Amino acid sequence: MPISAPAMSTSKRTLAAALEAADLQAAMEAADHESPLITSIKDVAADAALSLEEIIKKHQIVNWAHNVDVNNSIINDIEDYLFDVVRDAKGVTLSTEKVDSIIERVMQIARLRMAA
């Protein structure tokens, strides 16, 4: 069940905003709206923000933001999530370029807000 914006932390809202800003709205409009798998973009973005935060937390170690191997593992897991869940399960049309853009934005935000 999606969490509303007031119930989400600032970093989760920021991740959700980044996902929305990454043209998921355009992807939703291009998707088959007759599909029962399609949900609102805000719900998809909120669910994705929570999941992406969990992916990042799963890999967090000291100085994770500067560890190339950890960053690559996070990026691989985020890419898998975006393709397997957002695209395939939720029915959102995502190009490889769009996925790369989302990953870049999410990693920038995570490094700024979640690195300790």
PAGU-368941 format. One record per residue: residue number from 1; residue in three letters; chain; x, y, z of N, C-alpha, C in turn. Coordinates in nm, 3 decimals, decimal comma. Example, Ala and Ser with C-alpha at 12.3 -4.5 7.8 and 13.67 -1.06 7.14 Angstrom:
BEGIN
pos/code/unit/neast/nnorth/nup/caeast/canorth/caup/ceast/cnorth/cup
1/ALA/A/1,319/-0,569/0,780/1,230/-0,450/0,780/1,320/-0,330/0,780
2/SER/A/1,285/-0,225/0,708/1,367/-0,106/0,714/1,290/0,003/0,787
//
This chain:
BEGIN
pos/code/unit/neast/nnorth/nup/caeast/canorth/caup/ceast/cnorth/cup
1/MET/A/0,084/-0,118/0,000/0,000/0,000/0,000/0,088/0,123/0,000
2/PRO/A/0,069/0,218/-0,092/0,151/0,335/-0,100/0,136/0,423/0,024
3/ILE/A/0,244/0,490/0,058/0,244/0,582/0,170/0,226/0,722/0,117
4/SER/A/0,139/0,799/0,182/0,116/0,936/0,138/0,237/1,022/0,168
5/ALA/A/0,251/1,133/0,096/0,366/1,222/0,111/0,389/1,267/0,255
6/PRO/A/0,287/1,305/0,333/0,313/1,349/0,469/0,373/1,240/0,557
7/ALA/A/0,344/1,113/0,529/0,395/1,004/0,610/0,536/0,962/0,570
8/MET/A/0,586/1,012/0,459/0,718/0,974/0,412/0,822/1,070/0,467
9/SER/A/0,945/1,020/0,490/1,054/1,106/0,535/1,096/1,198/0,422
10/THR/A/1,177/1,298/0,457/1,222/1,394/0,357/1,300/1,325/0,246
11/SER/A/1,389/1,232/0,280/1,467/1,166/0,176/1,377/1,080/0,086
12/LYS/A/1,274/1,019/0,143/1,182/0,939/0,062/1,102/1,030/-0,032
13/ARG/A/1,057/1,146/0,021/0,985/1,240/-0,065/1,077/1,292/-0,175
14/THR/A/1,204/1,313/-0,141/1,300/1,361/-0,242/1,321/1,255/-0,349
15/LEU/A/1,334/1,129/-0,307/1,348/1,021/-0,405/1,223/1,010/-0,491
16/ALA/A/1,107/1,020/-0,429/0,982/1,014/-0,505/0,974/1,128/-0,604
17/ALA/A/1,013/1,248/-0,561/1,011/1,363/-0,651/1,109/1,344/-0,766
18/ALA/A/1,224/1,286/-0,737/1,321/1,261/-0,844/1,266/1,162/-0,945
19/LEU/A/1,198/1,060/-0,898/1,138/0,963/-0,989/1,030/1,028/-1,074
20/GLU/A/0,948/1,113/-1,011/0,844/1,181/-1,088/0,907/1,276/-1,188
21/ALA/A/1,012/1,345/-1,147/1,078/1,441/-1,235/1,149/1,373/-1,351
22/ALA/A/1,175/1,246/-1,338/1,247/1,172/-1,441/1,153/1,123/-1,551
23/ASP/A/1,043/1,194/-1,570/0,949/1,168/-1,677/0,874/1,036/-1,664
24/LEU/A/0,856/0,988/-1,541/0,771/0,870/-1,527/0,628/0,904/-1,568
25/GLN/A/0,591/1,031/-1,550/0,457/1,074/-1,593/0,441/1,050/-1,743
26/ALA/A/0,541/1,090/-1,820/0,534/1,070/-1,965/0,532/0,920/-1,997
27/ALA/A/0,607/0,843/-1,919/0,609/0,699/-1,941/0,471/0,640/-1,913
28/MET/A/0,407/0,688/-1,806/0,274/0,639/-1,773/0,174/0,673/-1,883
29/GLU/A/0,184/0,795/-1,937/0,092/0,836/-2,042/0,112/0,753/-2,169
30/ALA/A/0,236/0,709/-2,191/0,264/0,628/-2,309/0,225/0,482/-2,289
31/ALA/A/0,205/0,442/-2,164/0,173/0,302/-2,133/0,028/0,272/-2,169
32/ASP/A/-0,002/0,144/-2,172/-0,137/0,097/-2,199/-0,224/0,124/-2,077
33/HIS/A/-0,310/0,227/-2,084/-0,393/0,266/-1,971/-0,504/0,165/-1,943
34/GLU/A/-0,527/0,071/-2,030/-0,628/-0,031/-2,005/-0,575/-0,142/-1,914
35/SER/A/-0,445/-0,144/-1,895/-0,385/-0,250/-1,815/-0,421/-0,234/-1,668
36/PRO/A/-0,464/-0,342/-1,602/-0,494/-0,332/-1,459/-0,369/-0,312/-1,376
37/LEU/A/-0,251/-0,330/-1,436/-0,127/-0,313/-1,363/-0,088/-0,166/-1,347
38/ILE/A/-0,150/-0,078/-1,424/-0,116/0,063/-1,417/-0,181/0,126/-1,293
39/THR/A/-0,098/0,194/-1,215/-0,148/0,270/-1,101/-0,106/0,414/-1,121
40/SER/A/-0,148/0,501/-1,034/-0,113/0,642/-1,051/0,037/0,662/-1,037
41/ILE/A/0,088/0,764/-1,103/0,232/0,791/-1,100/0,279/0,822/-0,959
42/LYS/A/0,197/0,889/-0,880/0,237/0,920/-0,743/0,250/0,792/-0,659
43/ASP/A/0,162/0,697/-0,680/0,170/0,570/-0,608/0,295/0,492/-0,651
44/VAL/A/0,320/0,488/-0,781/0,439/0,419/-0,832/0,564/0,485/-0,777
45/ALA/A/0,569/0,619/-0,780/0,686/0,692/-0,732/0,706/0,672/-0,582
46/ALA/A/0,598/0,675/-0,505/0,609/0,656/-0,360/0,658/0,515/-0,327
47/ASP/A/0,600/0,415/-0,392/0,643/0,277/-0,370/0,789/0,260/-0,411
48/ALA/A/0,826/0,318/-0,524/0,963/0,308/-0,572/1,059/0,377/-0,477
49/ALA/A/1,022/0,493/-0,425/1,109/0,565/-0,331/1,138/0,480/-0,208
50/LEU/A/1,035/0,417/-0,155/1,054/0,330/-0,038/1,145/0,212/-0,072
51/SER/A/1,121/0,151/-0,186/1,201/0,036/-0,226/1,344/0,074/-0,256
52/LEU/A/1,365/0,187/-0,322/1,500/0,230/-0,355/1,577/0,267/-0,229
53/GLU/A/1,509/0,326/-0,132/1,576/0,356/-0,006/1,620/0,227/0,062
54/GLU/A/1,535/0,125/0,060/1,571/-0,004/0,119/1,689/-0,068/0,046
55/ILE/A/1,692/-0,057/-0,086/1,804/-0,110/-0,164/1,933/-0,043/-0,119
56/ILE/A/1,930/0,089/-0,106/2,050/0,164/-0,067/2,091/0,126/0,075
57/LYS/A/1,995/0,121/0,167/2,026/0,085/0,306/2,087/-0,054/0,317
58/LYS/A/2,040/-0,145/0,232/2,091/-0,283/0,234/2,241/-0,287/0,205
59/HIS/A/2,288/-0,190/0,128/2,429/-0,189/0,088/2,515/-0,092/0,169
60/GLN/A/2,455/-0,017/0,259/2,529/0,086/0,331/2,635/0,027/0,422
61/ILE/A/2,756/0,075/0,404/2,869/0,047/0,492/2,940/0,181/0,511
62/VAL/A/3,041/0,184/0,594/3,118/0,307/0,612/3,176/0,350/0,477
63/ASN/A/3,156/0,476/0,444/3,206/0,534/0,318/3,150/0,466/0,194
64/TRP/A/3,028/0,415/0,202/2,968/0,347/0,088/2,962/0,437/-0,035
65/ALA/A/2,941/0,566/-0,014/2,925/0,658/-0,127/3,052/0,671/-0,209
66/HIS/A/3,166/0,634/-0,149/3,294/0,644/-0,220/3,348/0,507/-0,261
67/ASN/A/3,273/0,402/-0,235/3,316/0,266/-0,266/3,255/0,224/-0,400
68/VAL/A/3,339/0,207/-0,500/3,294/0,176/-0,636/3,216/0,045/-0,640
69/ASP/A/3,263/-0,056/-0,570/3,195/-0,185/-0,571/3,055/-0,176/-0,510
70/VAL/A/3,044/-0,104/-0,399/2,913/-0,087/-0,335/2,821/-0,007/-0,426
71/ASN/A/2,873/0,100/-0,485/2,792/0,180/-0,577/2,743/0,096/-0,694
72/ASN/A/2,829/0,013/-0,749/2,789/-0,072/-0,861/2,681/-0,173/-0,819
73/SER/A/2,692/-0,226/-0,698/2,590/-0,319/-0,649/2,456/-0,249/-0,632
74/ILE/A/2,460/-0,127/-0,577/2,337/-0,049/-0,560/2,275/-0,021/-0,696
75/ILE/A/2,357/0,025/-0,789/2,308/0,058/-0,923/2,246/-0,064/-0,990
76/ASN/A/2,311/-0,180/-0,978/2,256/-0,303/-1,037/2,120/-0,338/-0,975
77/ASP/A/2,110/-0,326/-0,843/1,984/-0,359/-0,775/1,874/-0,260/-0,812
78/ILE/A/1,909/-0,131/-0,822/1,810/-0,031/-0,861/1,763/-0,057/-1,004
79/GLU/A/1,857/-0,087/-1,092/1,821/-0,117/-1,231/1,728/-0,237/-1,239
80/ASP/A/1,760/-0,341/-1,165/1,673/-0,460/-1,161/1,534/-0,423/-1,111
81/TYR/A/1,526/-0,344/-1,005/1,397/-0,302/-0,951/1,318/-0,223/-1,055
82/LEU/A/1,382/-0,126/-1,118/1,312/-0,043/-1,215/1,258/-0,125/-1,332
83/PHE/A/1,337/-0,219/-1,381/1,291/-0,300/-1,493/1,190/-0,407/-1,448
84/ASP/A/1,221/-0,478/-1,340/1,136/-0,589/-1,297/1,004/-0,543/-1,234
85/VAL/A/1,009/-0,440/-1,153/0,889/-0,397/-1,081/0,819/-0,282/-1,150
86/VAL/A/0,892/-0,171/-1,169/0,826/-0,052/-1,225/0,781/-0,076/-1,368
87/ARG/A/0,869/-0,133/-1,450/0,833/-0,155/-1,590/0,744/-0,278/-1,607
88/ASP/A/0,793/-0,392/-1,561/0,722/-0,517/-1,589/0,598/-0,537/-1,502
89/ALA/A/0,610/-0,519/-1,372/0,496/-0,545/-1,283/0,395/-0,431/-1,281
90/LYS/A/0,444/-0,308/-1,286/0,352/-0,192/-1,279/0,309/-0,144/-1,417
91/GLY/A/0,375/-0,189/-1,522/0,334/-0,153/-1,657/0,381/-0,019/-1,707
92/VAL/A/0,482/0,039/-1,642/0,533/0,170/-1,684/0,636/0,149/-1,795
93/THR/A/0,618/0,221/-1,904/0,713/0,213/-2,014/0,839/0,292/-1,978
94/LEU/A/0,952/0,222/-1,969/1,079/0,286/-1,935/1,184/0,246/-2,037
95/SER/A/1,248/0,345/-2,096/1,360/0,317/-2,186/1,487/0,300/-2,103
96/THR/A/1,588/0,242/-2,163/1,717/0,228/-2,096/1,773/0,364/-2,058
97/GLU/A/1,754/0,463/-2,145/1,803/0,597/-2,117/1,731/0,657/-1,997
98/LYS/A/1,601/0,634/-1,987/1,523/0,686/-1,875/1,565/0,618/-1,745
99/VAL/A/1,589/0,488/-1,749/1,636/0,416/-1,631/1,771/0,472/-1,586
100/ASP/A/1,861/0,494/-1,682/1,992/0,551/-1,648/1,977/0,688/-1,584
101/SER/A/1,886/0,770/-1,634/1,862/0,902/-1,578/1,807/0,893/-1,435
102/ILE/A/1,715/0,802/-1,413/1,658/0,783/-1,279/1,767/0,738/-1,183
103/ILE/A/1,846/0,641/-1,224/1,953/0,590/-1,138/2,051/0,701/-1,103
104/GLU/A/2,089/0,780/-1,201/2,183/0,890/-1,176/2,127/0,987/-1,073
105/ARG/A/2,001/1,024/-1,087/1,938/1,118/-0,992/1,925/1,057/-0,854
106/VAL/A/1,883/0,932/-0,846/1,867/0,866/-0,718/2,001/0,854/-0,647
107/MET/A/2,105/0,818/-0,719/2,237/0,805/-0,658/2,290/0,940/-0,611
108/GLN/A/2,266/1,045/-0,687/2,307/1,179/-0,643/2,238/1,216/-0,511
109/ILE/A/2,109/1,193/-0,506/2,033/1,225/-0,385/2,079/1,139/-0,269
110/ALA/A/2,098/1,011/-0,293/2,141/0,920/-0,186/2,277/0,960/-0,131
111/ARG/A/2,370/0,996/-0,218/2,503/1,036/-0,172/2,496/1,162/-0,087
112/LEU/A/2,406/1,254/-0,122/2,392/1,378/-0,047/2,317/1,359/0,084
113/ARG/A/2,214/1,275/0,084/2,125/1,267/0,200/2,144/1,143/0,287
114/MET/A/2,204/1,039/0,232/2,211/0,914/0,306/2,353/0,871/0,341
115/ALA/A/2,452/0,938/0,285/2,592/0,902/0,314/2,628/0,955/0,452
116/ALA/A/2,688/0,869/0,532/2,729/0,913/0,666/2,870/0,872/0,695
//
